[in-house]
Amino acid sequence: MIISVVFNGTTYSIPSPGQTGWDTSLNVFLKALANALGATANNTITVASGRGLVIQGDTTSPVNAAFRLVPQDTQPTTGAVGDLYVKTSDGTLNICTVAGTPGTWAKVGAQ
């Protein structure tokens, strides 16, 4: 099965593991992703299966977390509903609940 990933308007076809072309296709996609993320903000990844992103680490004996948000010293100046950030000073995870400048931010869960 080939997975089609649309990133910034360009479609990348990535074969499933074991199919030919996997390394080349994945490398091309990851280079495009790295270049775009390094150059600009507000990039979007859309996957044909309907999920934007699935991150899975080692489920049997994890050494590191599957996903990491790097803490920020201050609250973002602009927020879109669903944006997340970790506050450096107290380690809290915050979510934007109302879009705007600066947006309305709330702590996630019982922290």
N, C-alpha and C positions, 0 to 999 in steps of 0.2 A: 504494500500500500504506500502510495506517495502522499506525503503531507504537504499541502500548499499553505505557505505562510505569506501574508501580505504585510509588508513593512514599508511605510512611507510611500504607498502607491505602487511599489514594485512587488511582483509575485515571485517567490522563491519556491521551487519544488524540491523537497527534501525526501529522498527515499527512506523507507523503514530500515532499521538495522539489518544487515545481512544482504541487502540489495546492492547492486553495483551503483557506483557514483555517490555513495553516502559521504565519504570523506571530502570529496571535492565540493559537493553541494553545501554541506554544512559549513565548510571553511569559507566559501563565498558569502553565505548568509551571515556568519558571525563577523566577518570583516566589514560587511556593509553595516551591520548593527553597531559595531564598535566605532566605526568612522562617523556614523550619524550621531551617536550618543555623545561622542567627543566634540562634535562641531556645533550641535544645536540642542535646544530643549524641546519639550513637547512632542516627542516621537511616540508613535502608536504601533503596537503589534496586534494584528488580528489573525487568528488561526481559523481555518475553514471549519473546524469541528465545533466552533462556537466558544471555545475557551481562549481568552487572551493570553494566558500564561499559566502553566502548571510547573511547579518546582517541587522536586522530590529528591531528598537526600537518601543516605543509607538508612533503610528502615530497620535493619537487624542489629547493628552496632555502631550508631552514629558517633563520630568524633566531633563533627561540626554541625551547626544548624543548617537546614536546607536553604534558608533564606536569611539575609542579614540587611537591616536598615542601618546605615551609618548615622549616628546621632548628630544633631545640628545644635549649634549654640543658641540660636534664637528661633522663634516661631516664623514660618514663612510669611512673606509680605502679601502673598496672594494665595487663595485656596480654592480648589474645586471640590465639590462634594465627593467624598471617598478618598481624598488625598491623605497620606499618612506621614508622620515624622516622629522621630524619637528625640526627646529633649535631653541634651547633654547633662544639664545640672542635676536632674533627678531620675533620669532613665525611663520616664513615662512615655508610653505610646499614645499618640494623639491622632484623632481623625477629624477632618473637616466635615461639618454637618450642614453648613450653609455657605455657599460660594460667595466670594467677594474679596475685597481688599481691605482688611487682611483675611476675611472669612471668619466663620465661627468654628473654633476648635474645641474638642472635648477629649478628656482622657478616655481610653478604651479599657473597659472592664474595671475590676476592683483593684486599683493600684494605690 
